Amino acid sequence: MATQGVYDIFNDEGGDIDGAQIILRQYCATEIRKEIDGNIQRWFRYDFLLPLNHGLARQFEPLPGNTELRLKYQRASSGFSLMKLRDGVTILDNINLRITDYEYPEAIIPIIKPVFRAMYLRSDELDQKMRQFQQYAFELEYFDYVVRKPILADNESDFIIELTKGKMPKYAVFALAPLTRLVGSEDTCLTKFNRHNLTSFDVLLDNNGIEGFPLKTNADFYHNFLVQTDRYMNPWSSGVLPLSNFMQGNFFIVVNFENMEREDHSHFHVKLSFSEPLTEKFVLLYMPITTRTLTITPDGDVRVE
């Protein structure tokens, strides 16, 4: 994914974005002028190119040509999508510039002329491969993921949270955020995750610890992220997140169960300790990543398991 001039690894808040960053974003946009209440305002329009956030769209095996797909989009409210840099906007009043208060009126940011792009493949080799599914079922594995949000109560410093009782995920990703941040605000960055005085994070399977945990120091957390995402000592990885950016806004804890000796069905708990009782409610964002299988039979029946 590359959305030029908009997203980066810094996860800045509204007050953190300086003039140079604003100019960079404006350079990547198209300037337009709108007349509102008889005054001229400068606006900037951005072009976005984003992939579908679904496991089927993130694997490389094509689907049979006669497959019927129905896509349902769910868009976030404008409070999750906007970052307020100033309390007002600059308008041109006749020949004078002035700043006036402004609140964004739309509940959802309108998208101008959206275009859906898909890729269709055709070759003799692929046609021959697809013809076999006229007699045999077509099967395709892909990753599926959801985000769960266990609440960490205020005035407490130690927590044990049960996450799974049954089939285990292949991977688990964790992050911490105050509950107030997740309601959506034009002043804060939704995807900024920090350590928040976390002194220990442990993983328990059937009440037993696993290798590499608990994590207690900045070095522990950072090393865990590099190892579990296959970035540590790997020259072929997609890139290494610097320690400073990891600690300042990309603080993720990853558990890779794929290569771990474990039972397929276990009691999965995590144990968190903070240096002092929480002064407000927090959310432990938990994203289990599982494998699902899409099956299409020769007569067109579709199953997902």
ChimeraX attribute file (.defattr): number of C-alpha atoms within 10 A of each C-alpha:
attribute: neighborCount
match mode: 1-to-1
recipient: residues
	/A:1	8
	/A:2	11
	/A:3	13
	/A:4	16
	/A:5	16
	/A:6	15
	/A:7	12
	/A:8	10
	/A:9	14
	/A:10	16
	/A:11	19
	/A:12	20
	/A:13	16
	/A:14	16
	/A:15	12
	/A:16	12
	/A:17	14
	/A:18	11
	/A:19	9
	/A:20	9
	/A:21	13
	/A:22	13
	/A:23	12
	/A:24	13
	/A:25	16
	/A:26	17
	/A:27	13
	/A:28	16
	/A:29	17
	/A:30	11
	/A:31	12
	/A:32	10
	/A:33	12
	/A:34	12
	/A:35	11
	/A:36	9
	/A:37	6
	/A:38	10
	/A:39	12
	/A:40	17
	/A:41	16
	/A:42	13
	/A:43	14
	/A:44	13
	/A:45	12
	/A:46	16
	/A:47	13
	/A:48	13
	/A:49	12
	/A:50	9
	/A:51	12
	/A:52	11
	/A:53	11
	/A:54	12
	/A:55	16
	/A:56	18
	/A:57	14
	/A:58	12
	/A:59	12
	/A:60	8
	/A:61	11
	/A:62	14
	/A:63	16
	/A:64	16
	/A:65	11
	/A:66	7
	/A:67	9
	/A:68	9
	/A:69	6
	/A:70	4
	/A:71	5
	/A:72	6
	/A:73	7
	/A:74	5
	/A:75	10
	/A:76	12
	/A:77	14
	/A:78	18
	/A:79	20
	/A:80	20
	/A:81	15
	/A:82	18
	/A:83	19
	/A:84	17
	/A:85	16
	/A:86	13
	/A:87	11
	/A:88	13
	/A:89	15
	/A:90	16
	/A:91	20
	/A:92	15
	/A:93	13
	/A:94	9
	/A:95	8
	/A:96	7
	/A:97	12
	/A:98	11
	/A:99	13
	/A:100	10
	/A:101	9
	/A:102	11
	/A:103	10
	/A:104	12
	/A:105	8
	/A:106	10
	/A:107	10
	/A:108	15
	/A:109	15
	/A:110	9
	/A:111	9
	/A:112	9
	/A:113	5
	/A:114	9
	/A:115	8
	/A:116	7
	/A:117	7
	/A:118	6
	/A:119	5
	/A:120	7
	/A:121	10
	/A:122	8
	/A:123	8
	/A:124	8
	/A:125	8
	/A:126	12
	/A:127	13
	/A:128	10
	/A:129	11
	/A:130	16
	/A:131	11
	/A:132	12
	/A:133	16
	/A:134	12
	/A:135	10
	/A:136	13
	/A:137	16
	/A:138	18
	/A:139	15
	/A:140	16
	/A:141	16
	/A:142	17
	/A:143	17
	/A:144	17
	/A:145	17
	/A:146	9
	/A:147	13
	/A:148	14
	/A:149	16
	/A:150	14
	/A:151	14
	/A:152	23
	/A:153	16
	/A:154	12
	/A:155	12
	/A:156	15
	/A:157	18
	/A:158	18
	/A:159	14
	/A:160	14
	/A:161	16
	/A:162	13
	/A:163	15
	/A:164	15
	/A:165	13
	/A:166	12
	/A:167	13
	/A:168	22
	/A:169	21
	/A:170	17
	/A:171	19
	/A:172	18
	/A:173	17
	/A:174	18
	/A:175	20
	/A:176	21
	/A:177	21
	/A:178	19
	/A:179	16
	/A:180	13
	/A:181	17
	/A:182	15
	/A:183	10
	/A:184	18
	/A:185	18
	/A:186	18
	/A:187	19
	/A:188	22
	/A:189	21
	/A:190	20
	/A:191	17
	/A:192	19
	/A:193	21
	/A:194	18
	/A:195	19
	/A:196	14
	/A:197	13
	/A:198	19
	/A:199	18
	/A:200	18
	/A:201	18
	/A:202	17
	/A:203	22
	/A:204	19
	/A:205	18
	/A:206	14
	/A:207	12
	/A:208	10
	/A:209	14
	/A:210	14
	/A:211	7
	/A:212	12
	/A:213	16
	/A:214	19
	/A:215	20
	/A:216	14
	/A:217	13
	/A:218	16
	/A:219	11
	/A:220	14
	/A:221	23
	/A:222	20
	/A:223	17
	/A:224	22
	/A:225	22
	/A:226	17
	/A:227	15
	/A:228	17
	/A:229	16
	/A:230	15
	/A:231	18
	/A:232	15
	/A:233	10
	/A:234	12
	/A:235	9
	/A:236	8
	/A:237	11
	/A:238	9
	/A:239	10
	/A:240	16
	/A:241	15
	/A:242	11
	/A:243	15
	/A:244	11
	/A:245	13
	/A:246	21
	/A:247	17
	/A:248	16
	/A:249	18
	/A:250	21
	/A:251	22
	/A:252	19
	/A:253	20
	/A:254	21
	/A:255	21
	/A:256	17
	/A:257	15
	/A:258	11
	/A:259	7
	/A:260	11
	/A:261	8
	/A:262	13
	/A:263	12
	/A:264	11
	/A:265	14
	/A:266	16
	/A:267	17
	/A:268	20
	/A:269	19
	/A:270	17
	/A:271	15
	/A:272	19
	/A:273	18
	/A:274	17
	/A:275	12
	/A:276	13
	/A:277	14
	/A:278	18
	/A:279	12
	/A:280	13
	/A:281	15
	/A:282	21
	/A:283	19
	/A:284	19
	/A:285	18
	/A:286	19
	/A:287	19
	/A:288	21
	/A:289	19
	/A:290	17
	/A:291	14
	/A:292	16
	/A:293	14
	/A:294	14
	/A:295	17
	/A:296	20
	/A:297	15
	/A:298	14
	/A:299	11
	/A:300	14
	/A:301	9
	/A:302	15
	/A:303	11
	/A:304	11
	/A:305	8
